[in-house]
Amino acid sequence: MAKKFAPLLSHTTSVPDSWPTPGLAKTIAQSREFFSGRRALVTGAFGFVGGHLCRALHAAGAQVAALDKDTSPQRESQLNSLGLRDEMEVVEADITDRQAMHEVVTQGGYDFIFHLAAGATVIEKALHDPYGTILANTLGFVNIAEGARHLPADERPLIIYSSSDKVYGEANELPYVEEKSNFGAIGVYDAAKLAADIFASTYDKALGVPTVVLRMCNLFGPFDFSIDYRLIPKAMRNIFRDGEALELYFNALEHMRDYLFVEDAARAFMHLAQHAGCRGRVYNLPGAHYAATPDVLRDVIETIEWLQFEAQAHAPHLEMARFSWNRSIRIIQSDPKLIVISKQHLDGSRIAREAGFEPSVTFRDGLRRAALFYHWHFTQRQNATATAELCAFARHAAQGPGVIHVAPLPEPGADRRKKPDLKLVGDRPAVFTTYQPKEAAG
Ligand SMILES: NC(=O)c1ccc[n+]([C@@H]2O[C@H](COP(=O)([O-])OP(=O)(O)OC[C@H]3O[C@@H](n4cnc5c(N)ncnc54)[C@H](O)[C@@H]3O)[C@@H](O)[C@H]2O)c1
């Protein structure tokens, strides 16, 4: 059964995540009139993407209900870290509980349901619990759609389902194009996501429940706590927490994937909700960057090098400037039982054309924001002064005055105290201000 929690006392915590990116800020501003006062249920709200979406919808004026099967205040989650849970209705419920979902959906008066909860969101976990994965990732969707079906037709919420590029599986031709590429999902997680993806269209076309399907690529950014599984959070863990070389599975040497900063995913959900013409349609969520897995790890290393160089030049007292770390990559044995797709690449022209969505955050800018967050998370979160100073540095390093800073790495032996050259990206002048911790922190 669903449990509802009253808000606790409001509090805020500083986290150097430099939110929102300019693209998300614009989407929020432009959609405030649309979302203001409208009711949105986000399932999986205490997870990685759900937290970002709740934050963005809340900022746009929506009345957000945050549903998850684990809403404990102790849990690592964006909604807990930022005190955002106090600003929304928190609903603890399990999407596999049909009766609970019936109650939540029929009594909530929702205009939108963003369905992001999923039992296993990493393929290793799905392999060890196939039944639980299918129950949550397929029937969880069905339970929510059934709740909506029992409402009068004009009261049914729009359900936006977070599907995955994994539904396409191994393909002879890339990029994957909606309704042209075949389905090829074989792994447990992949097939369970695909089944719900197909049922989403069934509920829309045959049963009168409006749905939109969003097939997402690999997302990354602050607050992804899957630090033992996903490539980028695990690399950050290796560097900042464990002081170890980054790990690369042997079979991933030739893998290619799309990558998108998580705030852009939140934007995509908001765009789809607002475009009436998108109802009943299926969309790919493309990456801002298509790359081989070893190159992504190299990019992570270069980004942290760059941040450290910046800190050494402008904020040498920060731990970021001083810590020593391991810059190597070690190749480890892959699990032969895992079915892993070698190359995945999504075509993003439909969502651009029909929902006006394009990625706004470059891969490097997203990595900088993620690295600042994980550095704080793994090394500085207990220290309030260091946190405040890192927040100020994060604004300097990740946001910049209207530009994205892309600095070439210093040559070996170069004077590391010299300010790096900055390349201007965008149309505003590159003003590079020297970092002043006390002023900026205030
Ligand atoms: N992160 C990505 O790169 C990515 C890519 C493609 C698709 N997706 C999809 O996006 C969605 C969100 O992914 P994420 O990265 O935020 O995952 P996540 O694991 O961080 O979050 C999932 C959330 O769902 C909750 N949950 C699990 N089982 C539940 C249940 N039975 N009832 C209620 N809540 C339950 C979990 O507690 C968790 O908070 C998932 O559906 C995932 O399949 C994610």
The ligand as an SDF file (V2000), in Angstrom:
LIG
                    3D

 44 48  0  0  0  0  0  0  0  0999 V2000
   20.4850    6.1100  -16.4010 N   0  0  0  0  0  0  0  0  0  0  0  0
   20.5300    5.8000  -17.6860 C   0  0  0  0  0  0  0  0  0  0  0  0
   21.5680    5.9450  -18.3430 O   0  0  0  0  0  0  0  0  0  0  0  0
   19.2870    5.2580  -18.3710 C   0  0  0  0  0  0  0  0  0  0  0  0
   19.3460    5.0220  -19.7550 C   0  0  0  0  0  0  0  0  0  0  0  0
   18.2220    4.5240  -20.4040 C   0  0  0  0  0  0  0  0  0  0  0  0
   17.0560    4.2960  -19.6880 C   0  0  0  0  0  0  0  0  0  0  0  0
   17.0320    4.5190  -18.3390 N   0  0  0  0  0  0  0  0  0  0  0  0
   15.7650    4.3010  -17.6100 C   0  0  0  0  0  0  0  0  0  0  0  0
   15.4710    5.4760  -16.8680 O   0  0  0  0  0  0  0  0  0  0  0  0
   14.8390    5.1520  -15.6500 C   0  0  0  0  0  0  0  0  0  0  0  0
   15.5870    5.8100  -14.4990 C   0  0  0  0  0  0  0  0  0  0  0  0
   16.9360    5.3280  -14.4690 O   0  0  0  0  0  0  0  0  0  0  0  0
   17.9190    5.7520  -13.3060 P   0  0  0  0  0  0  0  0  0  0  0  0
   19.2650    5.7830  -13.9100 O   0  0  0  0  0  0  0  0  0  0  0  0
   17.4000    6.9510  -12.6210 O   0  0  0  0  0  0  0  0  0  0  0  0
   17.8280    4.4950  -12.3400 O   0  0  0  0  0  0  0  0  0  0  0  0
   17.9970    4.4200  -10.7590 P   0  0  0  0  0  0  0  0  0  0  0  0
   18.2830    2.9950  -10.4610 O   0  0  0  0  0  0  0  0  0  0  0  0
   18.9060    5.4660  -10.2660 O   0  0  0  0  0  0  0  0  0  0  0  0
   16.5340    4.7740  -10.2260 O   0  0  0  0  0  0  0  0  0  0  0  0
   15.4570    3.8760  -10.2760 C   0  0  0  0  0  0  0  0  0  0  0  0
   14.5490    4.1530   -9.0780 C   0  0  0  0  0  0  0  0  0  0  0  0
   13.4260    3.2770   -9.1330 O   0  0  0  0  0  0  0  0  0  0  0  0
   13.1520    2.8260   -7.8110 C   0  0  0  0  0  0  0  0  0  0  0  0
   12.4750    1.5380   -7.8670 N   0  0  0  0  0  0  0  0  0  0  0  0
   13.0030    0.3490   -8.1790 C   0  0  0  0  0  0  0  0  0  0  0  0
   12.0760   -0.6110   -8.1200 N   0  0  0  0  0  0  0  0  0  0  0  0
   10.9290   -0.0150   -7.7470 C   0  0  0  0  0  0  0  0  0  0  0  0
    9.6220   -0.4880   -7.4830 C   0  0  0  0  0  0  0  0  0  0  0  0
    9.3250   -1.7860   -7.5900 N   0  0  0  0  0  0  0  0  0  0  0  0
    8.6770    0.4000   -7.1270 N   0  0  0  0  0  0  0  0  0  0  0  0
    8.9930    1.7220   -6.9830 C   0  0  0  0  0  0  0  0  0  0  0  0
   10.2170    2.2270   -7.2100 N   0  0  0  0  0  0  0  0  0  0  0  0
   11.1780    1.3590   -7.5860 C   0  0  0  0  0  0  0  0  0  0  0  0
   14.5220    2.7070   -7.1550 C   0  0  0  0  0  0  0  0  0  0  0  0
   14.4010    2.7390   -5.7260 O   0  0  0  0  0  0  0  0  0  0  0  0
   15.2450    3.9100   -7.7360 C   0  0  0  0  0  0  0  0  0  0  0  0
   15.0830    5.0310   -6.8910 O   0  0  0  0  0  0  0  0  0  0  0  0
   14.8140    3.6300  -15.5870 C   0  0  0  0  0  0  0  0  0  0  0  0
   13.5360    3.2200  -15.9960 O   0  0  0  0  0  0  0  0  0  0  0  0
   15.8610    3.1920  -16.5690 C   0  0  0  0  0  0  0  0  0  0  0  0
   15.5420    1.9390  -17.1210 O   0  0  0  0  0  0  0  0  0  0  0  0
   18.1210    5.0150  -17.6740 C   0  0  0  0  0  0  0  0  0  0  0  0
  1  2  1  0
  2  3  2  0
  2  4  1  0
  4  5  1  0
  4 44  2  0
  5  6  2  0
  6  7  1  0
  7  8  2  0
  8  9  1  0
  8 44  1  0
  9 10  1  0
  9 42  1  0
 10 11  1  0
 11 12  1  0
 11 40  1  0
 12 13  1  0
 13 14  1  0
 14 15  2  0
 14 16  1  0
 14 17  1  0
 17 18  1  0
 18 19  2  0
 18 20  1  0
 18 21  1  0
 21 22  1  0
 22 23  1  0
 23 24  1  0
 23 38  1  0
 24 25  1  0
 25 26  1  0
 25 36  1  0
 26 27  1  0
 26 35  1  0
 27 28  2  0
 28 29  1  0
 29 30  1  0
 29 35  2  0
 30 31  1  0
 30 32  2  0
 32 33  1  0
 33 34  2  0
 34 35  1  0
 36 37  1  0
 36 38  1  0
 38 39  1  0
 40 41  1  0
 40 42  1  0
 42 43  1  0
M  CHG  2   8   1  16  -1
M  END
$$$$
